[in-house]
Amino acid sequence: MPARRIDVITAVHPPAAPFLADAYESLCAQELPGGWEWHWIIQEDGYGDAVAPHVPDDPRITFHQGRPGGPGVARTMALAFASGPYVKVLDADDQLTPGALARDLALLEADPALGWATSRVLDLLPDGSTAGFDQDPEDGPIERGAVVTFWKANNFRAQVHPATLFIRRDLLLALGGWMALPASEDTGLLLALNTVSQGHFTREYGLLYRKWPGQATAQTHHTDEAEWGARISVVQARVLALSEARRYCAPL
């Protein structure tokens, strides 16, 4: 019987391409239960010759290119090549911790009511050291609306990290993938997931989140006040619309 797949989706642009080697190493270190395998889908946000040389030569990896539209568009385009029941997010400059995939898989396989899972994050600093966050929620289920409520009450910052998401593929498709925003596209997805489905947070570290000058969130335009306000507005509107739509639609 063919192995069941976890599709790991990575959006990449040239500045982050050299970090793909570290991401690949972290994927190769993952141990999955019998009958499961990972498939790494790398989607370049644009066309060019700078990224391809950094894509590892491995039959478990597929590499695609497309018109530039930002990381949300690139990840959503990568869904065209996903076929397994689960999707794991892995940004090009980040690394999974040992055991992260198997842990997330076990959670969703054990509980059909869970639509997604997240975990703790360690910042990976330029000098190689790491730094944690001391305000993570308790280990366990995340009820519908809990992330949205926290986000609204804490200057639009979520208490769990969207870069660690592990999601049922059918649910991800039903929500339209990632939001087509220049930033906050992953937070928008997280809040949409929390609006329609129960999730789970694990206090074990699941990701090394690289901090470096070239990352998108370090750029000045990321905090442009006008754009930030527009992003927050459309994310909130989507959450409200999904909440209202649940009154008329059968459960996902």
C-alpha positions in Angstrom: 0.0 0.0 0.0 1.4 3.5 -0.9 2.5 5.6 2.0 0.2 8.4 3.2 1.7 11.8 2.8 2.2 14.9 4.8 2.6 17.8 2.3 5.1 20.3 3.6 4.6 23.6 1.9 7.4 26.3 1.6 7.2 29.6 -0.2 10.6 31.0 -1.1 12.2 34.0 -2.8 15.8 34.5 -3.7 17.1 36.1 -0.4 15.9 33.2 1.6 17.0 30.4 -0.8 20.4 29.7 0.9 18.4 28.7 4.1 16.6 25.8 2.3 19.6 23.5 3.1 18.9 23.9 6.9 15.2 23.5 6.4 15.9 20.3 4.4 18.2 19.0 7.1 15.4 19.5 9.7 13.0 17.6 7.5 15.3 14.7 7.0 15.6 14.4 10.8 11.9 13.8 11.2 10.8 10.3 12.1 7.3 9.3 11.0 5.2 6.3 11.9 5.1 3.4 9.5 3.0 4.0 6.4 3.7 7.8 6.4 6.1 10.0 4.4 6.6 13.7 3.8 6.5 15.5 0.5 8.2 18.9 0.4 6.6 21.3 -2.0 8.8 24.3 -2.6 7.1 27.2 -4.5 9.1 30.1 -5.6 7.3 33.5 -5.5 8.4 34.5 -9.0 10.5 33.2 -11.8 14.3 33.3 -12.0 17.5 31.3 -11.7 18.5 32.2 -8.1 16.4 29.7 -6.1 16.7 26.4 -8.1 20.4 25.8 -7.3 19.5 25.7 -3.6 16.7 23.1 -3.9 18.0 19.7 -2.7 18.1 16.8 -5.1 15.6 14.4 -3.4 12.6 12.6 -5.0 10.5 13.6 -2.1 10.8 17.3 -3.2 9.0 19.1 -5.9 10.0 22.6 -7.0 7.7 25.0 -8.8 7.7 28.7 -9.8 4.9 31.2 -10.5 4.0 34.8 -10.9 5.1 36.9 -7.8 2.3 37.6 -5.5 3.7 37.2 -2.0 4.1 34.2 0.3 0.4 33.7 0.7 -0.2 33.4 -3.0 2.9 31.1 -3.4 1.7 28.8 -0.6 -1.8 28.6 -2.0 -0.4 27.8 -5.5 1.6 25.0 -3.9 -1.6 23.4 -2.8 -2.1 22.4 -6.5 0.6 19.8 -5.9 -0.5 18.5 -2.5 -2.3 15.2 -2.3 -2.1 14.0 1.3 -4.6 14.5 4.1 -2.4 17.0 6.0 -0.4 20.1 5.2 2.5 21.4 7.3 3.8 24.9 6.9 7.6 25.4 6.8 9.0 28.8 5.9 12.2 28.7 3.8 14.3 30.3 6.5 12.9 28.2 9.4 13.7 24.7 10.8 11.5 22.0 12.3 12.6 20.6 15.6 13.0 16.8 15.9 9.7 15.0 16.3 7.5 17.9 15.3 5.8 16.2 12.3 5.1 13.0 14.2 3.7 14.8 17.1 1.3 17.0 15.0 0.3 13.9 13.0 -0.5 11.9 16.2 -2.7 14.7 17.5 -4.9 15.0 14.4 -5.1 11.3 13.8 -6.3 10.7 17.3 -9.0 13.3 17.3 -11.2 13.9 14.2 -12.6 17.1 15.8 -9.2 18.8 15.6 -8.7 20.8 12.4 -5.2 22.1 13.1 -2.3 22.1 15.5 0.4 24.6 16.5 3.4 24.5 18.9 5.9 26.7 20.7 8.6 28.5 18.8 12.2 29.3 19.5 13.7 32.4 17.8 16.9 31.4 16.1 19.2 34.4 16.4 22.0 35.4 13.9 24.7 34.2 16.3 23.2 30.7 16.5 21.6 31.2 20.0 17.9 30.8 20.6 15.4 32.7 22.6 12.0 31.6 23.8 8.7 33.2 24.6 7.3 33.1 28.2 3.6 33.8 27.5 2.6 30.7 25.6 -0.8 29.2 26.4 -1.2 25.9 28.2 -0.8 22.7 26.4 -4.1 21.3 25.1 -7.1 22.1 22.9 -7.7 25.6 21.6 -11.5 26.2 21.4 -13.1 28.0 18.6 -12.7 31.8 18.8 -10.0 31.7 21.5 -7.2 32.9 19.3 -9.4 35.6 17.7 -10.4 36.9 21.2 -6.8 37.1 22.3 -5.7 38.7 19.0 -8.3 41.5 19.4 -7.4 42.1 23.0 -3.6 42.2 22.5 -3.0 44.7 19.8 -3.7 42.2 17.0 -1.1 39.7 18.1 -2.0 36.0 18.3 -0.8 33.9 21.2 0.2 31.0 18.9 2.4 31.2 15.9 1.0 30.6 12.4 4.4 29.5 11.1 3.9 26.2 13.1 0.5 25.3 11.6 -0.3 21.6 10.8 -3.7 21.5 9.0 -6.1 19.1 7.5 -5.9 19.7 3.8 -9.6 19.6 3.1 -10.2 22.3 5.7 -7.4 24.4 4.3 -8.9 24.2 0.9 -12.4 25.0 2.2 -11.0 28.3 3.6 -9.3 29.2 0.3 -5.7 28.7 1.5 -3.7 31.6 2.7 -5.0 35.2 2.4 -3.8 37.2 -0.7 -2.2 39.9 1.5 1.4 41.3 1.3 1.8 40.3 5.0 -0.3 38.9 7.8 -1.5 36.2 5.4 -0.6 33.4 7.8 -2.2 35.1 10.7 -5.3 35.6 8.6 -5.4 31.8 8.0 -4.8 31.0 11.6 -7.8 33.2 12.7 -10.0 31.7 10.0 -9.1 28.2 11.2 -9.8 29.2 14.8 -13.2 30.6 13.8 -14.5 27.4 12.2 -12.5 24.6 13.9 -11.0 23.5 17.2 -7.2 23.3 17.3 -4.5 22.2 19.6 -1.4 23.8 21.1 1.7 21.9 22.2 4.2 23.4 24.6 7.0 21.4 23.1 9.1 23.5 20.7 8.2 22.7 17.2 10.1 25.3 15.2 13.2 27.3 15.1 12.1 30.7 13.7 15.1 32.4 12.1 15.7 36.1 12.8 17.8 37.8 10.2 17.9 41.1 8.4 16.4 39.9 5.2 13.2 38.3 6.6 10.0 39.9 5.5 8.9 41.0 8.9 12.1 42.9 9.4 11.4 45.3 6.5 10.1 48.8 7.0 7.1 48.3 4.8 5.9 45.5 7.0 5.0 48.0 9.7 3.7 50.8 7.4 0.7 52.2 9.3 -1.7 52.5 6.4 -1.0 49.0 5.0 -1.1 47.5 8.5 -4.5 49.0 9.2 -5.8 47.7 5.9 -4.5 44.2 6.6 -6.0 44.1 10.0 -9.3 45.4 8.7 -9.7 42.7 6.0 -8.6 39.9 8.4 -11.2 41.0 10.9 -13.8 41.2 8.2 -13.0 37.7 7.1 -13.4 36.3 10.6 -16.7 38.1 11.0 -17.9 36.8 7.7 -17.0 33.2 8.6 -18.7 33.5 11.9 -21.9 34.7 10.2 -21.6 32.1 7.5 -21.6 29.3 10.1 -25.3 30.1 10.7 -26.2 29.1 7.2 -23.8 26.4 6.3 -23.4 22.8 7.4 -20.2 22.1 9.5 -17.0 21.8 7.5 
